Amino acid sequence: MSDIVEISLKTKIGRVAPKLKILIGDIVIFDGLVEQDKILRQAVDLSERLLIKIEKTGKTKAVVDSREPQEVIVEKIRLNRLDVHADKFGSFAQKDNSYVKDDILKGNHMTLNGTWELNLPIFRQNFFPDLEKPYRDSFEDAKIACFGCSFTFGLYLDYHQAWPYFLSKDARNYGMYGSSISSIVGTARNYLENNTCEKMIILLPHPCRLQLKDTDGSILTLLPGRTPEVEKKFKQISRDIVMFGEGSLLLSGYALKLVENLKQLSKKTELYLSSYTQETYDCLPFLNDDLFKILPFYEMSSECEMTSDGEHPGPDHNRIFADQIRPIIGG
């Protein structure tokens, strides 16, 4: 399955257009004059990194002396539909310019001659089901099947204080603490291979949680800041999460596999998605090909008490969320 890269360029140009040569890895996807705003889309097989280079020429001494603009802005770069934050992680090495010394500028603006570059890690996931831990409810045919992490499980809470219980007597709680997006969706896929449900609700965590395969083949879950032993085993990935921790960037590497899994789920049940992290929630519209309905954001109001650890939502949070989504799903 090829990755899809989209590059959106915004221009401010006088009478002389710049020439751009744009590469993804070692593949040239454009080489020519740019006279107006431009959007380029390219299917490409990426491995571990997304490397984009844009070589800009055409800022001659005559153009400089005329004081006319010749500016190109890398307005947006999306990988598999999701923003990878070119403005934050890109840099422009300006060189071969009249009156100006060579320099490296952070950001997404190209006003002089030089090379703009974006070099990002790609985070992949395999969506392994997590069947080793005991779920709140045993897997069985259900009217409403609820999947998620500790927020769905109801960590530090009694069974009757979790949001699936408040939602409906017909809802089953298949949340599991410490789960990643990939393990939650992989488990939901496995559930529908053996069981049925009329409706499925998935409450997603942040994309920084990753399922990783150890040298012995076992599957480990990296929870940044909470799993030191796993982070020691995967030092480079852990550093990359810290350096490039934007939610949409992290998710972009496994977005296509996520959509593929959601498509499988949507063929077997009526599918609903939400999240309690804003970065994940903001990605949902870009992943939705009429595969699922987006539920309201799981809000944690400061007016409601947290659990004993001070990090997880208490019963009132769960009751409010259940009350919000019940009219939408008809539970």
Steps between C-alpha positions, in 0.01 A plus 500: 500500500668820382514808717338817367694825534330834433700822476316834498699804389390861540671767294562874494674571170573806287588489133767230532388155610736274696601155386437215741631147497308287748614158615347241731797286593685464170184529286453828313128583502527852351762701314399832348380855548238576764290805416209448742381293796544129438395168652696184420387148592724197467466132587834373622632199688668639810698299749615650830513872419328769299764711326387792286733748329400810307779671307412862418686708242422814302571775752748683281669830581258671258201360693651615828567847364143526366369440856231274359398199712591145412376317803385138534344369821468129570152555638420139585641152455272206570601137526207265450259794546652624827705814562871439576565862603735628234507841665638352822743237373618640166813707441628711209869513416533824302806516275634662182315828559608854415579720802408227751719249679412132501283408798261236632153619599241298688148504360320465170589821310721520192571858396848461353689223319573183691369163609209438734501163674269291715634182657258311724470153652203286398320311774352168385259265678373147433172505700557187707203402717559497876336187635722423798346728763156453661245746366213636709255287303558168328488509122153406382240614250374842608268779400764765579870412526724770655876498440774725633775530759486578873242775442259235371608227742440738790839469671477559878121481470238235563339331203180701537696832489645459149334676207380183319295413811343847507433482127269199488420169664570351156855640482803279560829639630802385299735776610850410617740723693832579329363440149614677185290596199637201311429247776149637559406485132680167453305353792173638362578339165572168671176530698293531181673199350344288776202701625237748385373834622244741363705804595864555591643801684876559512653763728855562381810612695793709373691364195834502689417164655661236281495121473856380437637154427787390725794288382329185628184579304295613799288814468575788736311825542697821531323758715728807497607589852333195653685198365873560567605144422331509159647843429850363576448221248381745232718804564484648150123476475466649848724792402306551179173519695650773718647691206204462263209451738222671304195272500419523130864433406517193724172367363581573134737204476229250586195693381447286190506179704263658748256590222532149356409350838213742553367405159493135606313593819247720321398211273386301802357759738388860542822672604549805726829667597611761750804590710591667826813661349448799273783407262345162424150644475614764250632224271171308478335707222802443274474122544127469448383370161144460630631205697397626842312772684697740717362529852548806722842549655549334839535808717659495844343788686691655791171498686500119521722296729780284365585150626744437785805527272397849390535410131195298405139619476261434784140379477351840423718541191381162379136575570519827306665332201241220497216753518650692207539205266187299592259707283742473207540123502148431619612294795 
